[in-house]
Structures are given as structure tokens and as C-alpha cells.
């Protein structure tokens, strides 16, 4: 008699387990959002203006992402014998300012190369100036 109870209990437990055994598996990729500026994992690029040219002359940007993102850019003033506004620097077709502006938005990974330029007056070209281009990668 006892073995029948054990067998009945085992069948009942097995049926209960089978009903609750339907498990839903959800695989979620971790959110990745990384910015590489000229191959380095950073959010800034030091620039130098001398003789009317900007060094470096171009910037390579690479975003590694699994989500939507926006890339914003701004710049510090060019500092030398006197200070010049960030509007003297251009990245691609964008004239920079201290206020961040949107230059790209995508979903997933992306890369681009932008030319850098500086517009200086003849008096300014004779001096050396230093500044910083700042990038901000955000998930909206």
C-alpha cells in the first residue's frame, strides 16, 4: 500500500513539474556604447593651429554600439597670444562652438572620417593656437 502512495505521489509531482517546467528564455544583449577618436577610446581631440593650418588635418571617428545613439561635438576656444572663439574651427561642414551640436545619429556601429580646418586672419596665422575638440556620445 505504501509503495502505491509513493508511486501516486511521484506521478502527481511529475505532472506538477511538467506544468511549471515551461520556461521562457529571454536573451538580452548588453548595451554597448563606445567612441573611438583617431583609434583611441577618448572623447576629446587636442588641436593646434599654426600658419593657417590645423593639426591634425582630419579626425577618424568610430562608434561601437548595440543601440541608438547621437554624437555631439563642441570645442574650447583657441588659446595662443590671444583667445579665438571655437567658431574658427570646422569639422566637416560644421562650424564649431562651445555649445554642443549634433553631427551624427545612428543605430549600431558607425565610422567616418571628417576633415578639420581652421579659418584665421592674416594676423592670427602668424601665431600658434591650441584648443580642444570635445565629443559626446549619448543614447537618446
PyMOL commands that set and color helices and strands:
alter all, ss='L'
color gray80, all
select helices_A, chain A and resi 2-20+86-88+122-125
alter helices_A, ss='H'
color red, helices_A
select strands_A, chain A and resi 33-37+44-50+53-55+58-65+68-75+78-79+83-84+89-91+94-95+101-107+110-118+129-138
alter strands_A, ss='S'
color yellow, strands_A
deselect
rebuild
show_as cartoon
